[in-house]
Amino acid sequence: MIDFSLSEEQQRMLELSREFSEKEIRPVALEYDRDGTYPEEVLKKAHELGLVYTNIPKEYGGSGMDFVTHYVVTEALNYDCCAIGQMIGISLLASGPILLGGTEDQKKKFLGRMTESYRSACFCLTEPGAGSDAGAIQTTATKKGDRYVINGSKCYITNGKYADLLCLFATIDRSKGTRGICCFAIPRHTPGIKVGRVEEKMGHRALNVAELFFEEVEVGKDNLIGEEGQGFRLAMMALDRGRVNVTAVCTGIAQKALDEALRWAREREQFGEPIGNFQGVHFMLADMNGLIMASRAMYLQLGWMLDQGIGCTTEAATAKFFASDAAMKVTTDAVQILAGSGYMKGSVVEKLMRDVKLTQIFEGTNQINRIVAGRGLLRGRNILF
């Protein structure tokens, strides 16, 4: 029999996360969105409570949560503001390749040092000419003895301006395509790293996104994660975990939008009665809830699969595009239910609708994720049934 009940510890972490979101994120969400504020004070408080490095094992300074618990906490922390919530949780993606491919010494050295601070890490894959086509990376790592010299640039890097640790992907041989890509763990203080433009975005405005430039950045062989040429595989494995994370983020956003729509439907009166009495609104609310239930079931299933060591590339890609498309639909309908009040700046649902658009784009556009999922199905992927 499938059991969806939470353990006592999972319930405790869920309640802690909900309380933190309500007290620390909700009061500043609209202000930080308006001004594009880096949520430093919120991050400090989250770090003190053990909410920043939930996915990292305790021996490296993290909270050591399993994947199911991490994703439950992620939904809760992204309920009131997904930009702040993802600044809290960015370490899941950025530390993924190090946890997957690093030696014990590397994990202790790089992750152990990182977890001492609230500033976390960043995942440096995307470039001006290499977005969905990660094999087109131009940033180079030239080998000189037992050292590597890195030159190039990255764009749209979440937490790029503030991260203590950079998980960087560069190629040792462009002619090899994805087989030439390597992964490096690079501390922020390494000479030659420069921050370029900090992006102004339509949504996710408290989420720091920046350009990074690498000019003669010299690192040792102990900075290389895995073997030469394994970087692309490590990046894709980390993105499987990250895409499930996006599913949980989208579930939180959509749940907030539904709750706002329900509140309005109960309170707003037209023609002498609450608009929630109208059948047309019933249909919209029911459809919104159905999409949320499906999205939540997906991230719980995939968290379980990851905890069992079961590969989930096809399923993670499917969950990511489904949940982000679902959240886009739910937030759009929430704006529709609130009508003019929902469309105006300063409205919660207006912010949610702007925020959720990015989830259809990052960690693989939904078109790319559909390609990944379709190819997986043709290879015969069908894990559970």
N, C-alpha and C positions, 0 to 999 in steps of 0.2 A: 504494500500500500504506500503510495507517495505521501510524504509528510511535509507540509508547508509551515509547520509551527517553528518559531524561533526558539533557540536555547535561551537560558537565563542571561548568559553573557551577551548574546546577540541583541536581546531585548534591551539590555542595559545600554549598549552602545547606540542603539537606535534612539532611545529616549535622550541620551546625552547629546547626540547629533541634532535632534529636533529642537531641544532646548537651546543649544548653541546657536542654531540658525535663527530661532525666534528672537533671542536676546541680543545677539551680536551682528547678525547679517541683515535681518529685516529692517531695523531702524535706519540703516545707512544705504540700503540698496538703491533707492531712487537718486539719492544725492551722489553716490559714487558713479552711478550710470550717467548722470548729467555732466559731471566734471571729469570723468575718465580717471578717477582716483586709484592709485595703487593701494590695495587694502592692507597696508603694512600692519596696522594695529590689530586687525582681525586675524591676520596670519600669526602674529605673536601669540595671541590668546589660544588659537587653535593648536599651535605647537605645544603650548603648556599642557593642554588636555590630551595630547597624543592623537590628534585628528589629522595631522599633516602627512605622516608617513605610515598610514594604516597598512599598506601592502608590504612593507619592508619587515623582514624578520627581526625579532627582538635582539638577536646577537649583533645586529648592525645598527641598532638604535631606533628601530621602528616599533610599531605596535603589534606586528606579527599576526594580523587578521588573515583568516582564510578568504578566498575570493568571494564567496557568498556574502559574508559579513561585510567585507569592503564595499561591495556593490550596494548593499542595503544602506550602509552609512553614506555612500556617495549620493544616492537619491535624496536622502534627508538633507544633506549639506547643500544641494543644488536647488532646493525647493524655493527659497526666498530670493536667491540671486545666483544664477549659474556661472556668471563671470567670477564672482568671489569664490563660489564653490569649487570651480576648476583651478583657480589659483591655489587653493588649499590642496587639491588632489592631483596636481600636475606630476607629482613624483611617480605615479603609477606607470605612465608611459616612459618618462625620462629614465627611470631606473630599470625598466624592463630588460633591455639588452644586457646590462651589467649583471643582473640577477640570473639571466639565462645563460650568459656566456663567460662571465668573469670567474677567475679563480677565487679561492677563499681569501687569499691575501688582498686581491683587488677589491672584493666586496667590503672587507673591513677597512681598507685604506680610503676608498672613494665614498662609499655609502656611509660608513661610520662617521667620517668627518662631516659629510653633508647633513646628517640628521642632527648634529649639534645645533644647527641654525634653523630658522624658519624659512629661509630663502629658497630652499629646494633646488631643483635642477631644471634643465630644458633639453628638449629633443630636437637636435639640429640636423634635419634631413632635407627640408624643402629649400630649393634655390630658385632664382628667377627663371631659369630654363628647365627646371626639374621639379615638377609638382607631382602629378599623378605618375609621370614617367620617371620614377626614382633612379632608374638605370642610366639616366642622362646626366647624373651628377658631374659637375665640373671642378669642384673643390678637390685639390690634389694633396696627397701625402707622399712626399718624395723621401725615399729611404736613403739615409746617409750613415753607414755603419750600423750601429744598434739604435739609431735615432730616426725620427720622422720629422720632416719639416712640412707644415701644412699651410697652404695658401688657397684663398677663395672666399666665397661669401654665402651667406644663408639669408633667407627672408621668411617673414611670417612666423617667427619663432616665439612661441608662447613662453613667457617668463624670461625672454632673452636678455632683458636689461638687468635683471636682478639675480638670476640663478647663480648659486655658488658652484654648481657642477654642470658641465656641458657634456652631453652624450652626442658626440659628433660623428658624422658619416662622411668619409672622403675616399677617393679612389687612388690606388697605387698604379693603375694602368687603365686609362679610358678605353683602350681597345678591347678590354675584356668585358665591358658592360657591367652587369650586376656582379660578375665573378671577381671584379677588381675592387669592389667596395669593402672598406674596412670600418670598424667601429672603434672610436677612441673615447676614453673618459678623461676629460680635461678640466682641472680646477680653474675657476674664474680668474685667479691672480696670475695665470700663465702669461708672460709677455707676448704682445702681438695681437691680442683680442680687442676689437673695438666695436662699440655699439653705434649703429647708424640711426636711421629714422625709426622713431616710435610711431606705430600706425594709429590713425584715427579711424574708428570702425563704426559701422551702422549700429551694431549691437555688441554685446560682450564688452562693454566699454571699460569696465574695471579689470579686464583681463589684459595684462601687458603683452603686447606683440611687437617685436622689433626686428630690424635688420642686424646681422652680425658680420663683421669682416675679420678675416684671419690673414695676417701678414707675417710670414716667416715665423709661424708659431712652432716652436720646437718641443717635442715630447719624446719620452723614452719608450722602449719596448714594453715596459710595465703599464703604459697607458693604453696599449692595444688590447681590446676586449675580444677574446676568441683568437682564431687564426686569421692571417691575411686572407682576404676574400670572403670571409664569413659575415661581413657587416650587413649585407642585404638580407640574408636569412634571419639574422637577429632582429633587424628592424621590422620585418614582416611578422615574426613571432610576437614581438612587443605590440604591434598594431592589432593583432587578434585580441589581446587583453584590453587594449585601449578602445577598441570598437565596442566591446561589451560595456566598458566604462561609459562611453557615449550613450549607449542604450539606457543605462541607469540615470544619467544626466537628463536625457530627454523625458524619461518617466517623471522625474521630479518637476521639470518645467511644465509638462502637461497637467500633472496633478494640481499644481498651483493655479493654472489657468482654469481648470474645471472648478476648483473651489471658489475662485473669484466669480465665475459665471453663475454658480449655484447661489452664492450670496446675493448677487444682483437679481437673479430670477425670483428670489423670495421677497426682496424688498421693493423692487421697482414696480409701480402700479401704472397700468394703462387700461382705459375703458372700465375703470372701477374695480380692478382686481390685479393681483400680482401676475407679471408676465409668465411666471412659472406655471400658471394654470393653463397656458395655451399649448395645444398639442404640438404645434410646430417647434416650440422650445423643448418639449419633452423629447422629441426625436433627436434634436441636436445634442442634448445632454446625454442621452443614452448612447449615441454613437461615440461621443467623446470618452465616456467611461469605458466602453468596450475596447477602444484603442489603447487606453492606459492599462487596462487589465492584461491585454496581450503583450504589451511592451514589458511590463513587470515580470510576467511569466517567462519571457525570453531571457532577461538578464539573470533570473534565478536559475533557470536551467543551465545556462552557459557558465555561471559561476560554479555550479555543481560539477559540470564537465571539467573545468579547469582544476578544481580541487581533486578530481579523480585522475588527473593526468591525461585526459582524453583530448585529442586535438579537435579544434573547433573553428578552423578557418572559414569554411563555408557557412556555418551557423552564425559566427560572429559578424561576418559581412552582411548576412541576411538581417540579423537583429538590428544592426546599425542603420541600414537604410529604411527598414520598417519603422523603427521607433522615431527616427528623426522626421520622416514623412508624416507619421502619426502626430507628433508633437506640433508640426507646422499646421496640420489640419485643426488640431484641438485649439491652438492659440488663435488661429484665424476665426474659428467659430466663437471663441470667447469674446473677441473684439466685436463680432457681429451681435452677440447677445447684449453686450453693454452699449452697442450702437455708438452714438456720438461721444458718450462719456468714455468709451473704451478706446476711441481713436485719438484722443487728445494726449499731448505730451504730459507726463506726470501720472498717467494711468498705469497701473500695474500690468494690465494685459497688453497695453501698447508696448511696453518694455519687453514682455515675454515674447511677443510676436517678432520683434526685431532680433532678440537674442537667439531664438531657436533657428533662425535661418542659417547661421553659421554651422549648426550641427549637420546640415545636409551637404556641407562643403569640406570641413576638415576631417582628418584621419581617413582620407579617401573620399572623393565625391561619391554621392549615391549612385551615379552612373558606373564609376569604377567598382564600387562594392557589388553592384548587380552583375558585373562581368566576373568578379571573383566568385560570387555565389553560383552563377550559372555554370562556370567551368567546373566548380566542385561537384555540382549535381551530375554533370556529364561523366565525371570520373567515378560516380557511384556512391557518393557520400550519403549515408543514411544511418546515423549512429544508434538511435534509441529504438526505432521500431522497424 
